[in-house]
């Protein structure tokens, strides 16, 4: 059996221990993003702030950040596994 260094139990325990932070961080980021977008239109539009849109906005931002991080890390990963040419 191949060991990858990750244990499913460890990942499960991490999510169990930090579930509130995992939910809170996207909500906070989504709320800030929504507030900035509404203020960029006009300050009176802040009254249209939607609580139900906070979590989807935060998740969208986290997806963008993960894609950006993956695009940065992928070339570094390839350099580490591909043999060097002399």
N, C-alpha and C positions, 0 to 999 in steps of 0.2 A: 504494500500500500504506500502511496506517495504522501509524504507529509509536506504541507505547504507553509507551516508555521502559524496558521490560524486554527483555532479550535472553535467549533460551533458553540460549545458551551460558553466559552469566553465572550463570544460576540453576543450571545443571548443574555448573559449576565450584564454586559455593558449596556445593552438597550434597556434591560430591566432597571438598572441602577440610575441611568441618566435619561429616562423617558421624558421627564418634565422639561429638561433642557433641550432635548431633541425637538419637542413640540414648541417650546417658548422661543427659540432662536429664529426659526422661519417666520413665526408670527410677528416678532419684533421687527425683523428686517422688512417684511411685507407692509407693516403699518407705516414705517418710515418712508418706504418707497411710495406708497399711496399718498401720503401727506405731501411729499415733495412734488409728485405729479400734479396734485390738485392745486398746490400753491403756484406751480409754474403756469397754470392756466389763469388763475386769479384767486386772491385770498377769499372772496366770498364763497368759492366753490368748496372750501373746507367743510361746509355744512353737509356736503354730499358724501362725506367719509363713510365707507361701508365696512362694518365690523366683519361681515361674512366674507369679504374679499381679502382680508389680511393674510390668512394662511395660504391660499393659492398664490398670492403675490410673492410671499416669502419662499415658497417651494420653487417657484419659477426662478427667482434670483439664485437660490442654491443650485439649481440645475445649471444655470449659466456659469456660476463660479466653478462647479465641478467640471464642466466642459472646458473651460479656460485652463484649469489646473491639469486636466488630462492632456490637452494639446501641448502644454509646456513639458509635462513629465514623459510623454510617449517617446520623443526623440532621445531623452536621457536614458530611458529604459532600453531602447534599441541599441544605443552605443554600448551599454553594459553587457548585452547578450550576444551581439554580433562580433565575430572575430575581426581583429584589426588587420588591415592590409598593409604590407610593407612596401 
